[in-house]
Each structure stands twice: as C-alpha cells, then as structure tokens.
C-alpha cells in the first residue's frame, strides 16, 4: 500500500463503522447499548489476537507501553461515552457532536503536540463534512439538548481523536495488525466489567450472537485494521475527517435497509459530506504526486 491508496483504506473503515447502527437495530431488545459496545470490543480483540498469532506478527520486543495504554484507554472510554451521550441527548445531537467534534479536536491535538498546523484544504474539507453531518441529522426527531450529554459526546470525540493521534505513532514503527491486536485486546479487558454488570443473556440467541460477531469482526477488527493501515500514510487529522464516511454510510443503510426517509436537507448534508471527503482525497492525491515528482 502507498500514500495514493491509503485514504481509501480509511474510507472503507468508515463504511464498515457505518454499519454499526443498522446492525444494532437488529440486536435483541434486552441488549443494552453499553453491553453491545463491550461485547463488540471483546469479539474484536479476540478476532485480532487470533489473526496476529496466525500471521506470526506479534513481536512485543521494545514495545511502547505508555502509548499502547493510552490508545487502549481512549478506545475503551469511547464506547461508554458515546453510547451514554446518545442516551442522554438523543441520536442526532449525540452523534453530530461526537463525530463532528472529532476532526476539529484531532487537528488541535496535532497542532498542540506535533506542532503541525492543519492546512487550509483540511479546514475547508472538515467544515464541509461537519456541516453535512449537521444537516444530515436535522431530520431526526430525537433532539434534546442535555448539557451532560453534550459533554459526554465531546469526550467521545476527544477520545477518538486521541486514539488516532497515538495510534499513528504506533503504526509508523510496528505492524498495523500487531498494533490493533494489542490495543483492542487491552481495551476489551478495560471494558470487561460491563460484561458482568449488564444482562448478557441476549448473546445466547442466534440473532444476538450474529450481531456481536458482525460488530466485533467487521465493524471493529477489520475496520480498525484498515484504519491503522491507512494511518501509516495519512495524518491523524485527515484520517478522522475521512472517517466521516461513517454517518454517511449509516444514513444510506437506514434508508435502504431500515426503511427510513430523509428530507431534502438531509440529502444536501450527504452531498456536502461527499464533497468534503472528495476535496480531502483530491488534496492527498496531489500531495502524493508532488512528493513522487520531487523524489524523481
């Protein structure tokens, strides 16, 4: 893989993440959202651990413990923060605040810790994409401005941005498969108490098991592996903006699989998200061509 294809790996990860909401809609009614998140990480961590052992790529020599713990903690915190925010303030506001704040917070973290100022193209793309997210969710009825919910949603955005920033440093020096396997196994361990706090009997049903396996293997294991592969050649701020393909996919799946309807404003939001992502990919392609031309 090279810098030219890296953005598409991240886009594909966003598409897989976008199946999460639709998949949860098919989960048994007794499944609590936080319990689903804990089961998702447990299944994803186990899947990735099996993959890295089969590939023989797990080498913990000189492994950066501090960064690994930070990435694992960020991912573990993201699950309860996001699901709690959605519960308190509704799907629309919770999702827009969490997903929409992540790119901006990622850019600020890069600026603060890496002294790397985001480009004008990135700001333009991020603005278009976030505006698109806001318009996309304006058709939802579950809008409730709860201050605690907003803070939790911002916390979710911050933890995802933090995970991306730390993970990029890890994948630059270690195998992407090894990184996600170690990080998600630790994240699953951090969230394991929830497996005993909430009723997990729904996992005994065929539907519950299918939902947890889909979320764990496709929407977590494979998705975050692709995301990590793309991070090798893409900055963390750019990656988080590209990941806004997630709400785009979720909205389209809601229309075509769950029978949901979108207003003209929401379709405009989808167009703006696609435009923002397109601008960012075009910028990445141009930057890659300039680098290759300079090297030759």
JOMOQUI-V140946 format. One record per residue. N is the residue number from 0. RES is the residue in one letter. OMEGA is omega in whole degrees, 0 to 359 (none if undefined). Layout:
N/RES/OMEGA, N/RES/OMEGA
This chain:
0/X/177, 1/X/182, 2/X/182, 3/X/182, 4/X/183, 5/X/180, 6/X/182, 7/X/173, 8/X/180, 9/X/177, 10/X/179, 11/X/176, 12/X/178, 13/X/178, 14/X/179, 15/X/176, 16/X/182, 17/X/178, 18/X/185, 19/X/182, 20/X/179, 21/X/179, 22/X/179, 23/X/179, 24/X/179, 25/X/180, 26/X/177, 27/X/183, 28/X/182, 29/X/182, 30/X/177, 31/X/181, 32/X/180, 33/X/177, 34/X/177, 35/X/178, 36/X/179, 37/X/178, 38/X/178, 39/X/180, 40/X/179, 41/X/179, 42/X/180, 43/X/179, 44/X/179, 45/X/179, 46/X/181, 47/X/179, 48/X/177, 49/X/181, 50/X/183, 51/X/176, 52/X/178, 53/X/180, 54/X/180, 55/X/184, 56/X/181, 57/X/179, 58/X/185, 59/X/180, 60/X/181, 61/X/182, 62/X/181, 63/X/186, 64/X/183, 65/X/181, 66/X/180, 67/X/178, 68/X/179, 69/X/179, 70/X/181, 71/X/180, 72/X/178, 73/X/181, 74/X/178, 75/X/180, 76/X/183, 77/X/185, 78/X/181, 79/X/179, 80/X/183, 81/X/183, 82/X/178, 83/X/179, 84/X/179, 85/X/179, 86/X/184, 87/X/188, 88/X/177, 89/X/182, 90/X/186, 91/X/183, 92/X/180, 93/X/182, 94/X/181, 95/X/181, 96/X/182, 97/X/184, 98/X/181, 99/X/181, 100/X/185, 101/X/179, 102/X/180, 103/X/179, 104/X/177, 105/X/178, 106/X/179, 107/X/178, 108/X/176, 109/X/181, 110/X/183, 111/X/188, 112/X/181, 113/X/182, 114/X/182, 115/X/183, 116/X/179, 117/X/182, 118/X/178, 119/X/178, 120/X/180, 121/X/179, 122/X/180, 123/X/180, 124/X/181, 125/X/178, 126/X/179, 127/X/183, 128/X/180, 129/X/176, 130/X/177, 131/X/178, 132/X/180, 133/X/180, 134/X/181, 135/X/184, 136/X/180, 137/X/180, 138/X/181, 139/X/181, 140/X/186, 141/X/181, 142/X/180, 143/X/184, 144/X/177, 145/X/183, 146/X/179, 147/X/179, 148/X/178, 149/X/179, 150/X/178, 151/X/179, 152/X/177, 153/X/176, 154/X/177, 155/X/178, 156/X/180, 157/X/181, 158/X/177, 159/X/177, 160/X/179, 161/X/177, 162/X/182, 163/X/181, 164/X/182, 165/X/182, 166/X/180, 167/X/177, 168/X/180, 169/X/185, 170/X/176, 171/X/185, 172/X/183, 173/X/179, 174/X/180, 175/X/180, 176/X/178, 177/X/182, 178/X/183, 179/X/179, 180/X/181, 181/X/183, 182/X/184, 183/X/174, 184/X/177, 185/X/178, 186/X/178, 187/X/178, 188/X/179, 189/X/183, 190/X/184, 191/X/178, 192/X/180, 193/X/179, 194/X/180, 195/X/180, 196/X/183, 197/X/178, 198/X/181, 199/X/182, 200/X/180, 201/X/178, 202/X/180, 203/X/178, 204/X/179, 205/X/181, 206/X/180, 207/X/179, 208/X/179, 209/X/179, 210/X/183, 211/X/179, 212/X/178, 213/X/181, 214/X/183, 215/X/186, 216/X/184, 217/X/187, 218/X/178, 219/X/185, 220/X/182, 221/X/182, 222/X/182, 223/X/173, 224/X/177, 225/X/179, 226/X/180, 227/X/177, 228/X/179, 229/X/181, 230/X/180, 231/X/185, 232/X/184, 233/X/179, 234/X/182, 235/X/180, 236/X/178, 237/X/181, 238/X/182, 239/X/177, 240/X/178, 241/X/181, 242/X/176, 243/X/169, 244/X/180, 245/X/180, 246/X/177, 247/X/179, 248/X/181, 249/X/180, 250/X/181, 251/X/177, 252/X/178, 253/X/180, 254/X/189, 255/X/182, 256/X/184, 257/X/177, 258/X/178, 259/X/179, 260/X/179, 261/X/177, 262/X/178, 263/X/179, 264/X/179, 265/X/177, 266/X/174, 267/X/177, 268/X/178, 269/X/179, 270/X/181, 271/X/177, 272/X/179, 273/X/179, 274/X/180, 275/X/178, 276/X/179, 277/X/178, 278/X/182, 279/X/178, 280/X/178, 281/X/178, 282/X/179, 283/X/180, 284/X/180, 285/X/179, 286/X/179, 287/X/179, 288/X/179, 289/X/181, 290/X/180, 291/X/179, 292/X/179, 293/X/182, 294/X/179, 295/X/none
